[in-house]
Amino acid sequence: MTSARLDSLTEAAIDALAHEVDRYGSAVFTTSFGVEDMVLLDLIDQAGVDVTLATLDTGRLHQETYTLMDRARERYQRPLRVYSPRADALEDFLSSEGVNPFYRSIELRKRCCEIRKTEPLARALAGNALWITGLRRAQSVTRAELALVARDDAHGLMKLNPLVDWLEDDVWAYVAQRNVPTNALHQQGYPSIGCAPCTRPITVGEDPRAGRWWWENPETRECGLHMTPD
């Protein structure tokens, strides 16, 4: 990692944010408070763009994630919209399938993600023309063809991925350079952090997203937030 590379990536990300937010007007950044999203929050703050900040509280997050939410609020002084699952849908699901049904089948896991994440996301995105995410091509096989800007037909808006070309080393170099706060779980072997029952630490040499839904094949390890419809 060279400082020139990081400077170039940073400048390109800030330029993309400024250009696309100006182009589309109403923009929302949905953050899970993973390291990429914290870098992107810092870049948005640097860019000075008018972006709605939103997060999905699934009800099953790690305490470390909630702690980071408070740290981010304090540092960046930006309003944070929190979206939670519909109580009636969640109660019906838990009553019929139990507390942890996602281990039994992909279908039940996807249903849980739909209730806790996909439906709240739809509310978070409603009324916006641009969705900003911290996705990177190098994160997984399901993201290898990711573009900087693309139409998200599933949600009916444009999606901007300012970190699309960043490598993991780039992300952590930026964190060190800017002293960006991060989730304490990253230092405990969690490169990708979601709900507590569906996230585990990884071992040396494993794919960064191997700790997400580890009982499934790599090709199915998405929750529906960033899937392209067939």
Number of C-alpha atoms within 10 A of each C-alpha: 9 9 12 9 12 18 12 11 20 21 14 14 23 19 15 19 25 16 13 18 21 13 12 14 14 15 27 23 23 23 21 22 24 22 23 25 21 22 24 27 23 21 20 21 16 11 16 12 17 16 20 19 19 19 20 21 18 18 11 12 18 16 13 14 22 14 13 18 19 10 15 20 12 10 11 12 10 14 10 15 12 14 19 17 21 12 11 8 12 13 13 11 17 13 10 9 13 11 11 13 17 19 15 11 12 17 12 16 17 19 18 22 20 17 19 25 22 20 18 20 21 14 11 22 20 12 12 17 18 26 25 25 22 23 23 22 19 18 18 17 13 17 16 12 10 15 17 16 17 13 15 17 12 14 17 13 19 18 24 25 22 25 24 23 17 21 15 15 11 19 19 17 16 20 18 11 10 11 12 16 18 24 23 15 18 15 10 11 15 22 24 21 23 21 19 14 14 18 20 22 19 19 12 7 6 10 15 19 22 22 22 25 23 15 14 13 10 16 9 12 20 17 19 17 15 16 13 12 8 4
